[in-house]
Amino acid sequence: MTWRWEYDPSEEHVAAGAPPAFVAEVEKAADELVRAAEALYLDGRAYREMGPKGAVTNLDDGMFVYLTVPRSQCVYIRQVTCL
């Protein structure tokens, strides 16, 4: 299993109404978060500590809320807000 990101519960729910250019910006930032998580949690499936709390990433035109779950080796995008 390799690290990935996904919308939680779905892209339609999380990014509804956001312009496609902004969604592309969110997805690019999510790719970077996945690379960082992969480096920080080398064997995420064996991770047994308390999981990290959710976080916010600010972008030029808005923000998004995400949750990193090491044991699932996944970054979940929970909310997208476009200004």
Biotite code that builds the C-alpha atoms (Angstrom):
import biotite.structure as struc

atoms = struc.array([
    struc.Atom([0.000, 0.000, 0.000], chain_id="A", res_id=1, res_name="MET", atom_name="CA", element="C"),
    struc.Atom([1.301, 3.443, -0.839], chain_id="A", res_id=2, res_name="THR", atom_name="CA", element="C"),
    struc.Atom([0.339, 6.845, 0.453], chain_id="A", res_id=3, res_name="TRP", atom_name="CA", element="C"),
    struc.Atom([-2.509, 8.640, -1.283], chain_id="A", res_id=4, res_name="ARG", atom_name="CA", element="C"),
    struc.Atom([-5.044, 11.375, -0.735], chain_id="A", res_id=5, res_name="TRP", atom_name="CA", element="C"),
    struc.Atom([-8.795, 11.355, -1.255], chain_id="A", res_id=6, res_name="GLU", atom_name="CA", element="C"),
    struc.Atom([-11.866, 13.447, -0.606], chain_id="A", res_id=7, res_name="TYR", atom_name="CA", element="C"),
    struc.Atom([-13.907, 12.447, 2.436], chain_id="A", res_id=8, res_name="ASP", atom_name="CA", element="C"),
    struc.Atom([-16.734, 11.612, 1.874], chain_id="A", res_id=9, res_name="PRO", atom_name="CA", element="C"),
    struc.Atom([-16.590, 12.537, -1.859], chain_id="A", res_id=10, res_name="SER", atom_name="CA", element="C"),
    struc.Atom([-15.352, 15.270, -4.178], chain_id="A", res_id=11, res_name="GLU", atom_name="CA", element="C"),
    struc.Atom([-18.933, 16.261, -4.945], chain_id="A", res_id=12, res_name="GLU", atom_name="CA", element="C"),
    struc.Atom([-19.642, 16.802, -1.251], chain_id="A", res_id=13, res_name="HIS", atom_name="CA", element="C"),
    struc.Atom([-16.353, 18.435, -0.240], chain_id="A", res_id=14, res_name="VAL", atom_name="CA", element="C"),
    struc.Atom([-15.609, 20.665, -3.238], chain_id="A", res_id=15, res_name="ALA", atom_name="CA", element="C"),
    struc.Atom([-19.121, 21.392, -4.501], chain_id="A", res_id=16, res_name="ALA", atom_name="CA", element="C"),
    struc.Atom([-19.298, 24.796, -6.171], chain_id="A", res_id=17, res_name="GLY", atom_name="CA", element="C"),
    struc.Atom([-15.550, 25.430, -6.133], chain_id="A", res_id=18, res_name="ALA", atom_name="CA", element="C"),
    struc.Atom([-14.078, 26.541, -9.471], chain_id="A", res_id=19, res_name="PRO", atom_name="CA", element="C"),
    struc.Atom([-12.109, 23.827, -11.305], chain_id="A", res_id=20, res_name="PRO", atom_name="CA", element="C"),
    struc.Atom([-8.909, 25.916, -11.178], chain_id="A", res_id=21, res_name="ALA", atom_name="CA", element="C"),
    struc.Atom([-9.152, 26.134, -7.377], chain_id="A", res_id=22, res_name="PHE", atom_name="CA", element="C"),
    struc.Atom([-9.871, 22.403, -7.079], chain_id="A", res_id=23, res_name="VAL", atom_name="CA", element="C"),
    struc.Atom([-6.727, 21.764, -9.147], chain_id="A", res_id=24, res_name="ALA", atom_name="CA", element="C"),
    struc.Atom([-4.776, 23.958, -6.706], chain_id="A", res_id=25, res_name="GLU", atom_name="CA", element="C"),
    struc.Atom([-6.158, 21.947, -3.765], chain_id="A", res_id=26, res_name="VAL", atom_name="CA", element="C"),
    struc.Atom([-5.212, 18.678, -5.438], chain_id="A", res_id=27, res_name="GLU", atom_name="CA", element="C"),
    struc.Atom([-1.676, 19.903, -6.135], chain_id="A", res_id=28, res_name="LYS", atom_name="CA", element="C"),
    struc.Atom([-1.280, 20.874, -2.469], chain_id="A", res_id=29, res_name="ALA", atom_name="CA", element="C"),
    struc.Atom([-2.711, 17.478, -1.442], chain_id="A", res_id=30, res_name="ALA", atom_name="CA", element="C"),
    struc.Atom([-0.027, 15.775, -3.549], chain_id="A", res_id=31, res_name="ASP", atom_name="CA", element="C"),
    struc.Atom([2.614, 17.712, -1.597], chain_id="A", res_id=32, res_name="GLU", atom_name="CA", element="C"),
    struc.Atom([1.016, 16.708, 1.719], chain_id="A", res_id=33, res_name="LEU", atom_name="CA", element="C"),
    struc.Atom([1.141, 13.066, 0.665], chain_id="A", res_id=34, res_name="VAL", atom_name="CA", element="C"),
    struc.Atom([4.862, 13.331, -0.139], chain_id="A", res_id=35, res_name="ARG", atom_name="CA", element="C"),
    struc.Atom([5.509, 14.944, 3.261], chain_id="A", res_id=36, res_name="ALA", atom_name="CA", element="C"),
    struc.Atom([3.468, 12.320, 5.130], chain_id="A", res_id=37, res_name="ALA", atom_name="CA", element="C"),
    struc.Atom([5.246, 9.527, 3.292], chain_id="A", res_id=38, res_name="GLU", atom_name="CA", element="C"),
    struc.Atom([8.609, 10.926, 4.435], chain_id="A", res_id=39, res_name="ALA", atom_name="CA", element="C"),
    struc.Atom([7.453, 11.520, 8.022], chain_id="A", res_id=40, res_name="LEU", atom_name="CA", element="C"),
    struc.Atom([5.656, 8.199, 8.531], chain_id="A", res_id=41, res_name="TYR", atom_name="CA", element="C"),
    struc.Atom([7.997, 5.754, 6.799], chain_id="A", res_id=42, res_name="LEU", atom_name="CA", element="C"),
    struc.Atom([5.878, 2.741, 7.732], chain_id="A", res_id=43, res_name="ASP", atom_name="CA", element="C"),
    struc.Atom([2.471, 4.286, 8.258], chain_id="A", res_id=44, res_name="GLY", atom_name="CA", element="C"),
    struc.Atom([0.653, 0.957, 8.598], chain_id="A", res_id=45, res_name="ARG", atom_name="CA", element="C"),
    struc.Atom([2.823, 0.091, 11.621], chain_id="A", res_id=46, res_name="ALA", atom_name="CA", element="C"),
    struc.Atom([2.200, 3.493, 13.249], chain_id="A", res_id=47, res_name="TYR", atom_name="CA", element="C"),
    struc.Atom([0.850, 3.024, 16.793], chain_id="A", res_id=48, res_name="ARG", atom_name="CA", element="C"),
    struc.Atom([1.047, 6.508, 18.283], chain_id="A", res_id=49, res_name="GLU", atom_name="CA", element="C"),
    struc.Atom([-1.829, 8.934, 18.628], chain_id="A", res_id=50, res_name="MET", atom_name="CA", element="C"),
    struc.Atom([-2.733, 10.204, 15.167], chain_id="A", res_id=51, res_name="GLY", atom_name="CA", element="C"),
    struc.Atom([-2.069, 13.792, 14.158], chain_id="A", res_id=52, res_name="PRO", atom_name="CA", element="C"),
    struc.Atom([-4.906, 16.265, 14.462], chain_id="A", res_id=53, res_name="LYS", atom_name="CA", element="C"),
    struc.Atom([-6.579, 17.768, 11.429], chain_id="A", res_id=54, res_name="GLY", atom_name="CA", element="C"),
    struc.Atom([-4.979, 20.807, 9.854], chain_id="A", res_id=55, res_name="ALA", atom_name="CA", element="C"),
    struc.Atom([-5.731, 23.667, 7.491], chain_id="A", res_id=56, res_name="VAL", atom_name="CA", element="C"),
    struc.Atom([-3.803, 24.632, 4.379], chain_id="A", res_id=57, res_name="THR", atom_name="CA", element="C"),
    struc.Atom([-4.243, 28.181, 3.128], chain_id="A", res_id=58, res_name="ASN", atom_name="CA", element="C"),
    struc.Atom([-4.097, 28.843, -0.593], chain_id="A", res_id=59, res_name="LEU", atom_name="CA", element="C"),
    struc.Atom([-4.247, 32.092, -2.569], chain_id="A", res_id=60, res_name="ASP", atom_name="CA", element="C"),
    struc.Atom([-7.989, 31.844, -3.211], chain_id="A", res_id=61, res_name="ASP", atom_name="CA", element="C"),
    struc.Atom([-9.160, 29.903, -0.164], chain_id="A", res_id=62, res_name="GLY", atom_name="CA", element="C"),
    struc.Atom([-8.299, 27.011, 2.105], chain_id="A", res_id=63, res_name="MET", atom_name="CA", element="C"),
    struc.Atom([-8.901, 23.354, 2.771], chain_id="A", res_id=64, res_name="PHE", atom_name="CA", element="C"),
    struc.Atom([-9.134, 21.185, 5.869], chain_id="A", res_id=65, res_name="VAL", atom_name="CA", element="C"),
    struc.Atom([-7.444, 17.799, 5.890], chain_id="A", res_id=66, res_name="TYR", atom_name="CA", element="C"),
    struc.Atom([-6.705, 14.881, 8.170], chain_id="A", res_id=67, res_name="LEU", atom_name="CA", element="C"),
    struc.Atom([-3.620, 12.665, 7.924], chain_id="A", res_id=68, res_name="THR", atom_name="CA", element="C"),
    struc.Atom([-4.219, 9.046, 8.975], chain_id="A", res_id=69, res_name="VAL", atom_name="CA", element="C"),
    struc.Atom([-0.871, 7.208, 9.089], chain_id="A", res_id=70, res_name="PRO", atom_name="CA", element="C"),
    struc.Atom([-2.317, 3.699, 9.536], chain_id="A", res_id=71, res_name="ARG", atom_name="CA", element="C"),
    struc.Atom([-4.444, 4.154, 6.416], chain_id="A", res_id=72, res_name="SER", atom_name="CA", element="C"),
    struc.Atom([-1.559, 5.878, 4.642], chain_id="A", res_id=73, res_name="GLN", atom_name="CA", element="C"),
    struc.Atom([-4.010, 8.497, 3.469], chain_id="A", res_id=74, res_name="CYS", atom_name="CA", element="C"),
    struc.Atom([-4.552, 12.250, 3.626], chain_id="A", res_id=75, res_name="VAL", atom_name="CA", element="C"),
    struc.Atom([-8.287, 12.944, 3.689], chain_id="A", res_id=76, res_name="TYR", atom_name="CA", element="C"),
    struc.Atom([-9.518, 16.267, 2.294], chain_id="A", res_id=77, res_name="ILE", atom_name="CA", element="C"),
    struc.Atom([-12.484, 17.091, 4.507], chain_id="A", res_id=78, res_name="ARG", atom_name="CA", element="C"),
    struc.Atom([-13.534, 20.625, 3.502], chain_id="A", res_id=79, res_name="GLN", atom_name="CA", element="C"),
    struc.Atom([-12.719, 23.008, 0.654], chain_id="A", res_id=80, res_name="VAL", atom_name="CA", element="C"),
    struc.Atom([-13.487, 26.728, 0.965], chain_id="A", res_id=81, res_name="THR", atom_name="CA", element="C"),
    struc.Atom([-12.990, 29.051, -1.983], chain_id="A", res_id=82, res_name="CYS", atom_name="CA", element="C"),
    struc.Atom([-13.105, 32.788, -1.356], chain_id="A", res_id=83, res_name="LEU", atom_name="CA", element="C"),
])
